[in-house]
Amino acid sequence: MSSTPPPGPGPVPPQAPVAAEFESDGCWVVQARGDLDSDTVDPLFIAMWQAAASHDVVVLDATAVTFADSSFLSLLIQVHQQTRLRIAAPGTALRRLLSTAGIDHLVERYGTLEEALAAPR
């Protein structure tokens, strides 16, 4: 009787890009996390589009976003065209992406989620 060793740790699956969704102060909040690129952005795309279809104000909590590429940028532009989009706590990389694309003046950005939720409608 031979024994087979248990499988070793395999590759770590990436975290889901949508950490949570909830309503707060009349806004729909989508908390994103991780690297957001063409390989990972689809679940976030679905969450943001569903939110935009049914809420006047959508807040993207970007506190835990570690990377974003043009596919994520495209998503932000599309959602901005559908509803009032607020981005809470964008990190340096995300702020740089918005600035490089020339849309930093189009989207509402706030330092914290609390500030984004408290902003006038």
C-alpha positions as CSV (number, residue, x, y, z in Angstrom):
1,M,0.0,0.0,0.0
2,S,1.6,3.2,-1.1
3,S,0.6,6.5,0.3
4,T,0.4,9.6,-1.8
5,P,1.5,12.8,-0.2
6,P,-1.2,15.5,0.2
7,P,-1.1,18.1,-2.6
8,G,1.1,21.1,-1.7
9,P,-0.2,24.6,-1.8
10,G,-1.1,25.5,-5.3
11,P,-1.3,28.9,-6.8
12,V,-3.3,31.3,-4.7
13,P,-6.5,32.3,-6.5
14,P,-6.9,36.1,-6.9
15,Q,-9.4,37.8,-4.6
16,A,-12.7,38.7,-6.0
17,P,-12.6,42.3,-7.2
18,V,-15.9,43.1,-5.5
19,A,-15.4,43.0,-1.7
20,A,-18.9,44.3,-0.8
21,E,-22.0,46.1,-2.0
22,F,-24.4,48.0,0.1
23,E,-26.7,51.1,0.4
24,S,-25.6,53.9,2.6
25,D,-27.0,57.5,2.9
26,G,-29.0,57.0,-0.3
27,C,-26.0,56.0,-2.3
28,W,-25.0,52.5,-3.6
29,V,-21.5,51.6,-2.5
30,V,-19.3,49.1,-4.4
31,Q,-16.1,48.3,-2.6
32,A,-13.4,47.2,-5.1
33,R,-10.1,45.5,-4.3
34,G,-7.0,44.1,-5.8
35,D,-5.6,44.4,-9.3
36,L,-8.3,45.5,-11.8
37,D,-7.4,44.7,-15.4
38,S,-8.9,42.9,-18.4
39,D,-8.5,39.6,-16.7
40,T,-10.3,40.5,-13.4
41,V,-12.6,43.4,-14.0
42,D,-15.7,41.5,-15.2
43,P,-17.4,41.0,-11.8
44,L,-16.8,44.6,-10.9
45,F,-18.2,45.6,-14.3
46,I,-21.4,43.7,-13.6
47,A,-21.7,45.2,-10.1
48,M,-21.2,48.7,-11.3
49,W,-23.6,48.4,-14.2
50,Q,-26.3,47.0,-12.0
51,A,-25.8,49.8,-9.5
52,A,-25.8,52.5,-12.2
53,A,-29.1,51.1,-13.6
54,S,-30.9,51.5,-10.3
55,H,-29.2,54.2,-8.3
56,D,-28.8,58.0,-8.8
57,V,-25.4,58.0,-7.0
58,V,-22.9,55.2,-7.1
59,V,-19.8,55.3,-4.9
60,L,-16.8,53.2,-5.8
61,D,-14.7,52.7,-2.7
62,A,-11.2,52.3,-4.2
63,T,-9.4,52.0,-0.8
64,A,-8.2,48.5,-1.6
65,V,-7.5,48.8,-5.3
66,T,-3.8,48.0,-5.9
67,F,-3.7,48.4,-9.7
68,A,-5.9,49.5,-12.5
69,D,-5.6,49.5,-16.3
70,S,-7.4,50.9,-19.3
71,S,-10.2,48.3,-18.9
72,F,-11.0,49.6,-15.5
73,L,-10.7,53.2,-16.8
74,S,-13.2,52.4,-19.5
75,L,-15.6,51.0,-16.9
76,L,-15.4,54.2,-14.9
77,I,-16.1,56.4,-17.9
78,Q,-19.1,54.2,-18.9
79,V,-20.6,54.3,-15.4
80,H,-20.0,58.0,-15.1
81,Q,-22.1,58.5,-18.3
82,Q,-25.0,56.4,-16.7
83,T,-25.2,57.8,-13.2
84,R,-23.4,60.1,-10.7
85,L,-20.2,58.3,-9.9
86,R,-18.1,59.2,-6.9
87,I,-14.7,57.6,-6.3
88,A,-13.7,57.3,-2.7
89,A,-10.1,57.0,-1.5
90,P,-8.3,56.5,-4.9
91,G,-4.7,55.6,-4.3
92,T,-1.7,57.1,-6.1
93,A,-1.8,54.7,-9.0
94,L,-5.5,55.3,-9.6
95,R,-5.2,59.1,-9.4
96,R,-2.3,58.9,-11.8
97,L,-4.3,56.8,-14.2
98,L,-7.3,59.3,-14.1
99,S,-4.9,62.2,-14.6
100,T,-3.0,60.6,-17.5
101,A,-6.3,59.8,-19.2
102,G,-7.4,63.4,-18.7
103,I,-10.6,62.5,-16.9
104,D,-9.6,63.5,-13.3
105,H,-11.7,66.6,-13.7
106,L,-14.8,64.7,-14.8
107,V,-15.2,62.2,-12.0
108,E,-15.9,63.2,-8.4
109,R,-13.1,62.0,-6.1
110,Y,-13.1,62.1,-2.3
111,G,-10.4,61.2,0.2
112,T,-12.6,58.8,2.2
113,L,-15.7,56.8,1.8
114,E,-17.3,59.0,4.5
115,E,-16.6,62.2,2.5
116,A,-18.1,60.6,-0.6
117,L,-21.2,59.6,1.2
118,A,-21.6,63.0,2.9
119,A,-21.2,65.1,-0.3
120,P,-24.3,67.0,-1.4
121,R,-26.5,65.2,-4.0
